[in-house]
């Protein structure tokens, strides 16, 4: 039986809300090494893997015992989406277990005035979305745009970014990011 170590590490790291850089800083393992492991460019030694997992923290046995959804569900009713947001921002995720998945799909809802915070978000991967309703101010690096229904965004997630609902009505967005890092 073959185990996709890279996908497993990426999934567990993102489930714990860590970027590759944050995990590298915690463990002393270079970010480039973590990236190579996650892309299956190298196979780590047991010692190196243990040191990386200690930074999450998770033990080797738990790391190898975790199982992906099986069989994988293909369809979801609206009430089956998993809420991972809080407060005035709702993030409803398609699927409750992203283990081994390469894509995260969200239905987002921002109440009027809601934003992701003054400190920009930065993480690995790419993300994109399409505004369904309302108006969303999206800032990527120093560039800022107000998007309305039908407008979209797509960028590398390592670029500092922020989202804010502008206007008197809630904003709804369908978005995706790869790998699942949110």
N, C-alpha and C positions, 0 to 999 in steps of 0.2 A: 504494500500500500504506500502510495506516495503522498507526502504532506507538502502543501504549498507554504513553506516557512515564511516567505516574504509576505504573502497575503495575510497570514495568521498574525504576524507581528504588527503589520500596518493596522489591521482591524482592532486588535487589542489596544494598541497605542492610541488610536483615535477614540475608542470607547472610553478611555481614561482622560480624554481631552488634552492630549499632549501632541505638540508638533514634533517633527524630527529634531529640530534645533533644541527644543526644551528637553527632550529625552537625552540628547547628546550632552547637554550641559549638566544634567543630573548624574550621568553615568561616567563621563570622561571619555566616552567612545565617540570618535569623530562623526559629525553629521553625515559626511560622505559615506562612511561605513554603514550607518543605519540605512541610508538611501540605497546602497548597493544590496544590502540584505533584503530590503523590502521589494526591490525589483528583481530579486533572485539572481543578481549578478555575482554574488558570492554566497557560500555556505559558511556560517559562523562556526567556530569551535564551540563546544559545550560551555567552556569557561566564558567566552565572549557573549554567548547568548544569555547565560546566567547573569552576567554583569548588566546587560541591557535590561533584562526582565526585572532585576532588583530596583531599577530606576522607575518602574511603573507604579507600584510593586506588584509582582505576580511570580509565583513559583514555577519552576520547570514543569512539574507534574500537572499543575492547573493549566499551564500554557498548552501542553499537548493533549489534555483531556477535553478541552473545550470543543464542542461540536457545532458545526454549521446547521442551520435550519434544514431539516430533511423530512419529507421531500420539500423542495422549495415551492412556496405558494406563488401563483402567478397573478391572481386577481384579488383585489381588496375593495370592500365596501367603504363608503365614506366614514362610517363609525369605527372602522378597523385601523385607521391611520393612527400612529403612535405620536402623542403630543410630547415634544422635547423642548418646547419653549416655555416661557413664563411671563407673567405680568401682561403688559400691553402688546407683546409680540407672541404670536402663536406660530410654531413650526410643527406641522403635522407630517410626519415621515411615513413614506410608503414602506411597510415592513418593520417589524419590531427587532429583528436580528439581522444586522448587516455583515455578520461574520463571513469572510471570504468574498464579499461583494466588492465590485470595483466602482459602484455608482451609488450616490445618495440622492433621492428624489424627495422634494419637500413641497407642501402647499403652505405658503406663508401668509399670515395676516398681521398687518400693522395697524393698530388703532391710531386715530388722528394724533399727531405729535410724537408718536413712539419712534425711538431710534435705537440703534445697536450700541450707542455710547460714544463718548467723546474720544476714547482711545480706539484707533482703527483696528479692525480685525486683520490678522496676518496668519496664514497657515499654508501648508503644502497643497498643491493641486491646481485645478481649474474649476471655475464655477460660472454658471450662466442662469438667466431667468427671463421670464416674460411677464410683464405686468398685465393682470386681468382686469383690475378695476382700481380706481383711486389714482393718486399721484405719489410716486416714490422718488425721493432725492437719493441718488447714488453717487458716492464720492470714491474715486479710485486714484491713488496718489494725490496730486493736486487738482485733478480734473473733477468737476461736479456737473451733473446733469439731472434735470427733473424729467422723469419718464411717466407717460400716461398709458392707458389701455392699448395693448398691441406693441408698445415699445419694449426693447429688450436690452440686456447687457450680457457680456461674456468676457472674462479676463482671467489672468493667472492669479491665484489666491494669495501668492506671496507678496503681491502688491498691496500696500495698506488700503483698506476699504471700509466703508461705512454706509449704512442704509437708514433713511428717515422718511416717515410718512408726512407729506405736506398736504395741506388742504383740510377741509371739514369732514371728509368721509374716510373710512378705513380703506386701506390699500391691500389688494390680494395679488399674490405672485406665485407662479409655479417655477421652482428652481431645481437645479441639479448641481452636484459637485462630485468631482472624481479626483483622487480616491475619496471615500467617505471620511471627511475630516471635521465635520461640524459637530 
